[in-house]
Amino acid sequence: MSALRGFKNFLMQGDLIVVAVALSIALAFSTLIKAFTDAVILPLVNAAGGGGDGIGFRVNGQLVDIGAVISAIIYFIVFVAVVYFAIVVPYRHVRAKRGETVFGDPAPTKTCSYCLSDVPAEASRCKFCTSELEPVAPPA
């Protein structure tokens, strides 16, 4: 029973729920943007190449479709931009209002001279081997 309780606790963590919702939204955006690039961008790229089979060349009767690759690159760029501006920026803003830093620079660390573990720079004891640490001089 403790394994099931632990699994339930894992599933109910706030960050896991946020990630699941973000993934669902990202997949929905992916479908929308894929439809846009297939229906609008790819025909425009192919039309720029002179119509017909599109931009590409044939090898042993098989089309190597450069237009589809260009469309996929545009799809990727648009998708990443939408995810960033629709999910990451608002999420970072909400977490900043709560006083939490998300996707920022990591906190400074120092290395324990006994067990060589990285610990926070302000720590006076190593959290792994509990040895006392030298205080770090403040930056000048």
C-alpha positions as CSV (number, residue, x, y, z in Angstrom):
1,M,0.0,0.0,0.0
2,S,2.9,2.4,0.6
3,A,4.0,2.0,-3.0
4,L,0.5,3.1,-4.2
5,R,0.5,6.0,-1.7
6,G,3.9,7.1,-3.0
7,F,2.7,6.9,-6.6
8,K,-0.4,9.0,-5.7
9,N,1.8,11.6,-4.0
10,F,4.0,11.7,-7.1
11,L,1.1,12.2,-9.4
12,M,-0.4,14.9,-7.2
13,Q,2.7,17.1,-7.1
14,G,1.9,20.6,-8.3
15,D,4.8,20.7,-10.8
16,L,3.8,17.5,-12.4
17,I,0.2,18.7,-13.0
18,V,1.6,21.9,-14.5
19,V,3.8,20.0,-16.8
20,A,0.9,17.7,-17.9
21,V,-1.3,20.7,-18.7
22,A,1.5,22.4,-20.6
23,L,2.2,19.3,-22.6
24,S,-1.5,19.0,-23.5
25,I,-1.6,22.6,-24.6
26,A,1.7,22.2,-26.5
27,L,0.3,19.2,-28.4
28,A,-2.8,21.2,-29.3
29,F,-0.7,24.0,-30.6
30,S,1.4,21.5,-32.5
31,T,-1.7,20.2,-34.4
32,L,-2.8,23.7,-35.2
33,I,0.5,24.8,-36.4
34,K,1.1,21.6,-38.4
35,A,-2.2,22.2,-40.2
36,F,-1.2,25.8,-40.9
37,T,2.2,24.8,-42.4
38,D,0.8,22.0,-44.4
39,A,-2.1,24.0,-45.8
40,V,-0.5,27.4,-46.2
41,I,3.3,27.4,-45.9
42,L,4.1,24.3,-48.0
43,P,2.0,25.3,-51.0
44,L,3.6,28.8,-50.9
45,V,7.1,27.3,-50.8
46,N,6.3,24.9,-53.6
47,A,4.7,27.8,-55.6
48,A,8.0,29.7,-55.2
49,G,9.8,26.8,-56.6
50,G,7.8,26.9,-59.9
51,G,4.8,24.7,-58.9
52,G,4.6,21.1,-60.1
53,D,6.2,18.7,-57.6
54,G,7.6,21.6,-55.6
55,I,11.1,22.5,-54.7
56,G,13.3,19.4,-55.0
57,F,14.9,17.0,-57.4
58,R,14.4,13.4,-58.5
59,V,16.7,10.5,-57.8
60,N,15.8,7.2,-59.5
61,G,12.3,8.5,-60.0
62,Q,11.8,9.4,-56.3
63,L,11.3,13.0,-55.3
64,V,13.6,14.5,-52.8
65,D,11.2,17.2,-51.5
66,I,13.2,20.2,-50.3
67,G,10.0,22.2,-49.9
68,A,8.7,19.8,-47.3
69,V,12.0,20.2,-45.3
70,I,11.7,24.0,-45.5
71,S,8.1,23.8,-44.4
72,A,9.1,21.5,-41.4
73,I,11.8,24.1,-40.4
74,I,9.2,26.9,-40.5
75,Y,6.8,24.7,-38.5
76,F,9.4,24.0,-35.8
77,I,10.3,27.7,-35.5
78,V,6.6,28.8,-35.3
79,F,5.8,26.0,-32.8
80,V,8.7,26.8,-30.4
81,A,7.8,30.5,-30.6
82,V,4.1,29.8,-29.8
83,V,5.0,27.5,-26.9
84,Y,7.5,30.0,-25.5
85,F,5.2,33.0,-25.7
86,A,2.0,31.2,-24.8
87,I,3.3,28.9,-22.0
88,V,6.8,29.8,-20.8
89,V,6.5,33.6,-20.5
90,P,3.1,33.6,-18.6
91,Y,4.3,30.7,-16.4
92,R,7.5,32.6,-15.5
93,H,5.5,35.7,-14.8
94,V,3.1,33.9,-12.4
95,R,6.0,32.2,-10.6
96,A,7.8,35.5,-10.3
97,K,4.8,37.0,-8.6
98,R,5.0,34.2,-6.1
99,G,8.7,35.1,-5.5
100,E,10.1,32.0,-7.3
101,T,12.7,32.1,-10.1
102,V,11.9,29.8,-13.0
103,F,14.2,29.2,-16.0
104,G,16.8,31.6,-14.5
105,D,20.4,31.4,-13.6
106,P,21.2,28.6,-11.1
107,A,22.1,29.6,-7.5
108,P,25.9,29.9,-6.9
109,T,27.5,26.8,-5.5
110,K,30.8,25.8,-3.9
111,T,32.5,22.5,-3.8
112,C,33.0,20.6,-0.5
113,S,36.7,20.0,0.0
114,Y,36.0,16.6,1.7
115,C,33.4,14.8,-0.5
116,L,33.7,17.1,-3.6
117,S,29.9,17.6,-3.7
118,D,28.4,20.9,-4.9
119,V,26.5,22.7,-2.1
120,P,24.9,26.2,-2.0
121,A,27.5,29.0,-1.7
122,E,25.9,30.2,1.6
123,A,26.1,26.8,3.3
124,S,28.2,26.5,6.4
125,R,28.0,22.6,6.4
126,C,28.0,20.1,3.6
127,K,24.6,18.5,3.2
128,F,26.2,15.2,2.1
129,C,29.1,14.6,4.5
130,T,28.1,17.3,7.2
131,S,31.7,18.7,7.4
132,E,32.1,22.4,8.2
133,L,32.8,24.5,5.1
134,E,34.8,27.7,4.7
135,P,32.7,30.8,4.2
136,V,32.9,32.2,0.7
137,A,34.2,35.8,0.6
138,P,31.6,38.2,-0.8
139,P,32.4,39.5,-4.3
140,A,34.3,42.7,-4.4
